[in-house]
Each structure stands twice: as C-alpha cells, then as structure tokens.
Amino acid sequence: MLRTLLFKKPSGRMLFSTSAPTAPTTSAEAEKIIADMQREFRSLYAAQDYSPAIDLAIELDKITLEFYGEEHPVTASSTNNHALLKRAIGEYETAVELFTTAIQRYEKSVGKEHTSTATALHNLGLTYKSMYESGDFTGVEELHLQDRAEEALRESLSRRAPEHIDRATTMYVLAAVRSTQGKGTEESADLFKDAVHLLRESHTASKTSRASGIRLATGLNNWGYWLKTEGDFNDALEKYQESFELREKHAGENDVNAIVSLQNIAELLTSMSCEEEADEVRKEIMRRVELLQ
C-alpha cells in the first residue's frame, strides 16, 4: 500500500513526505502520485537541488517497487534516475550498482533492444568514465574502469538502430574513452566523424530546429576538443567555430555555452601562437560577459 503525502511549500513547488500516511484508493490515483513525484524529481535534479532530490529518489524507488514490482519500466526508470543523481554527487560505486539494476529491470520489462535499456547502458559507461577521470583510481584499477566504460558504451551502441540519434552521443563518448586508453586513434576519428554526420542529418531533417542545432554544436565542440588534444589545431579550430556559430544562432549571442565556445577558440588560438587573434576573441568574451551582469 502506498503511503505518500503530498503538500505544498511556499514557492508553490510540490513536495512529498512520508511523515503522515495517506493511501490512494485507485490505481489511477497511485499512478498520478508517482507521476507527480517523477516530475518533482526531474525539476530538483535540473536545478541541482540534490539534497531533497535524494530523499525523493529513495521514496520513488520504494513506491514504484511496491506498486509496479521489479519487472516494470516505471520501476526501472526510477532506479535509473536515482543512479543519475548518485553519479551527479560523486557516489560512483552506488551509481554503478543502481544503473546495473536498472539495466536488468529494463531488459526484463521492455527488452534488451529497447532504447531505455541502451540509455541505461550509456549512463553506466559514463559513470565508469567519471570514475577513472576522478583521480581516485590508479594503475590496474584505472585500466579496468576504462575497459568497463568501453564495454558498456559498445553494448549501448549495439542495442540501438543505426539511425537512432542517441547513438551520436555514445559514439563521441566512446571515442574519448578510446583516446584515454592510448589506442584506437583512427577509430576515435571515425566515431567522431560518424557521430557528427548523424547529428548533422538530424539537424537538416528537423529543418534546423533549435534542439538539433544545440545538439550538433555539442558534438562539434567535443570533436574539436579531441582534435586539439591530438595536435590537429586547424581542424579543431574549424569545429570550434562551427559549434560557436550554431550556439549563437540557436541560443543567442549571450548564451553561456556560446561564450564557452569563444573561450575554447581563444585558448586554441593561443596554442597556435596566434595571440593577437586570441586577444580579440577575449575582448569579445568580456563584452558579452558584461552584458550578462
């Protein structure tokens, strides 16, 4: 029996508590309570208000398991969201356990080839990547985490249709992992190329929508960063510039990410010994930052 009480806090945002029990009388009522809690969790997570989000995630895990059972996509989604929160606050080992459970629940409820299963595998791979990048692991442990990240990301790719747009993100994350491993430079280049090609096709098909434009800009920015680390400065500058233009076009000239793109360009120009051009870009950055204040 669900025992969740809804109440309002002064801001008008819906919160939930278990201090006083109330039981829904119908399945529809129970489903509404869970849906409301999920929306509240997403709002808290997006606002990086993690403390109340943790309490809500724990409660959601309990009631979805009670109401839907283990082998249900809503229960799996709740577990996946809880894992995302744990990764965000740096509790990586717990996040790995939760993502693994979410994958198992998705496989049993919607199947191994479902997009939600592939997404959970992608999230698991990102968590392993965050772990080895944290600096808390060295030597054999770090290498093991790199291998686990690659394994999860490749498995995610294998479970998506070739044209699925979310493959793009997984591809450029996998490319970064391969570079960290110190191998697969040619494969990494191909992964970035294929990822951006997929994003560009989506952008064209959507008639250059804002969402697809921002997504393409992110892919180009990541490709540019990788090219910079490989010492291919001219190609990196080309990718950075296109990323900046897309962000400015779709989000506005004072968008934070557009300013970040300018910062990336300035740093790259400095690496290319083009200090005069870099200074001009930095002046433009300062102008835009002042407009934000």
C-alpha angles and dihedrals in degrees: 000000000000113000105187128138122203121210139162126243121209095268090060093246115138115244132178134221139181095206094103121029126232125167126213112234098209138038089243091056092049092049091051092052091051092046091050091050091050091052091049091050092052090050093051092045093050089050090048088236090148104165097066089034090062092055091047093048091053091049092047091052090053099048098040089052090048096045103034103021129226099295100061131102093230090056090047091049091051090051092048092051091049088052091051089055093049090051091049092056093044099254091134101163091054090045090054091052092049095046090049090052091047091052091051091049093048091049091053096043106036104008140257095279097051118119091238090057091050091048092052089050089051089051090050091052091050090051093054087048091052089050097055091042091053092077091231092109129058140173117001093000092057092048090049091053091050090053092048091050091052092047094052094045094049090048089051091053092049091057098054129078112255092247096048109124094219089066087075095066092046091049096055092043089052089049090055091049092051090051091051088054088057094238142084098049091156091047091049090053090051092048092053091045093050093044094053091044089056092047092048092051090051091049091052094045092050090053091250097302120187095246095050091044093054090046092052090048090055092050092049091048091053091048090050092052091051092049089051092053088050090053094246094132100165094054090042090055091050091053093045092051094050090047090052093049092051093048092048092047097048103031104025135256093279095051111129093231091051088055090048088054089054090051090052090051092049093051092048092049088053089052087052090052090245094132097155091056090044091054091053090053091048090053089054090049091053091049091054094044090053090054089057093057 
